[in-house]
Amino acid sequence: MKPIIKILIVNGSPKGEYSLTLQHSLYMLGQEKDVEYKVLQASEALSKINFEQSWLESAITDIEWADAIIWNTPVYTMLVPWQLIRLFQLIKAEGRNSIFQGKYATSMMTCFHYYDHLAEDWLRSTSEDLGMAYVEGRTADNMDMLIKTHRASMRFFMNDFVSACRNRDPVERKFMPLPETKSPRFSPALINESREANPKLAEPKLRTVLLTDEIHQDGNLSRMLDVFMDAYPHEIEVIDINEFPYEAGCHGCLKCELVGECDRKDGFQDFYLNLVNTCDVLVFGMNIEDRYLKPIWKLFLDRTFSNGHRTSMMGKHTGYLVAGPLRSLPNVRQFLEGKDNVGRENAMCIIGDEYEDSVYLESLIINSAKRLSQAALAKYQKSVNFLGVGGIKIFRDLIYSMRGVVGDDHRFYKKNGLYDFPQKDLGKQAFNLGMGMAFKLKAVRMEAFERMPEMYIQLHKQILKSGKE
């Protein structure tokens, strides 16, 4: 008889037993023999700001009981929900990180494959830091489990994971440990000792807001922000995101999508929409903690979903000042770049504090502050790379397929030309129909091959010759 493997499903979905992701994990474990499992409803319990200490003690006991853990989670704003990050944070604060040591782990996520790689990489790297053996997880679209062939792969996945746990198979470590050294202390010269020495422009005005988790403290981020605010030629309104009276985290109820209002009663939806709808420039001052930003940022960013899938930052100009090991965490930078690209923001800088030369960092911040102002006044629109094109196409297809339900999102996507389906371009359809017929002839294909370089840039050459703006 095989030894019983004890598996804990840590449910990162705030929906609890109504979690779609949970149904996947329950199905897969239900097919396994010689397995005993429990479900820890972590995100449901930790959704409200105040939680029961007795629950945390019970959760630690459940983790200690398990041989292996399945991180069961949806993807919220390109990562796991804030509540799941909070679980790790609370266990760390209790000094109990050792309870994870030596256990096997994997993940089950459901999403529309929107930046799910960042969510799994965070789970994997965090698990590895805790001394766990992480086996590559599985992600699914919402309807995948209803497909027979998909269920067959789900069963193989779980059987393979249980086998790895039982046999103590070796597992590759994907991520290096975080550096133990801190960023060098930033000691700016602060050339302009007083704000009066660098007067702000009366006109033209750009309403600029700084969102930060640290201001006017003895940290690199505070000093970076001081330099930026001194150099920036417009008045800046400062908002410390720690001070908002959050009732709870986003619990994925979709009331904002279906009814138009957030289910939370703390006023965050009005606060956020009034902020982004009236400002021209947003500056973010962010501290890194462990392998992401400070958890307060995840709480804040998850709650911004009260605007649904509508890109509330479209056309805004932004800048990011980040304190912490940004160079060792490319996923954090990719999150910021992806947020910028998909949201059609115009991030003019993402500046970390990992510079030995304080003079150089100070010059970089001063130059970026002035450049951000110039770009906003010129209404400069950045180009979009794969991070943005791929991300927005996922949302485009999702919203179009659900347009009868998510009316506000549908109208927004239609108004802003985000429904760029190629099959709806009649001109291209006619062109491809004609070319499809002609290209059946080898002579036509050969002529096209010979003329292609010239034809490919013909219209661009005309612009060059005409001198059009």
ABEGO torsion letter per residue (X at the ends): XBBBBBBBBBBABAAEAABAAAAAAAAAAAABBGBBBBBBBAAAAAABABBBAAAAAAAAAAAAABABBBBBBBBBGGBBBAAAAAAAAAAAAAGAAAAABGBBBBBBBBBAGBGAAAAAAAAAAAAAAAGBBBBBBBBBBAAAAABAAAAAAAAAAAAAAAAAAAAGBBBBBABBBBBABBBBBBBBAGABABAAABBBBAOBBBBBBBBBABBGBBBAAAAAAAAAAAABABBBBBBBAAABBBABBBAGAGAAAAAGBBABAAGAAAAAAAAAAABABBBBBBBBBEABBBAAAAAAAAAAAAAEABBAABGBBBBBBBBEBAAABAAAAAAAAAAAAAAGBBBABBBBABBABAAAAAAAAAAAAAAAAAAAAAGBBBBBBAAAAAAAAAAAAAAAAAAAABAAAAAAAAAAGABABAAABAAAAAAAAAAAAAAABAAAAAAAAAAAAAAAAAAAAAAAAAGBX
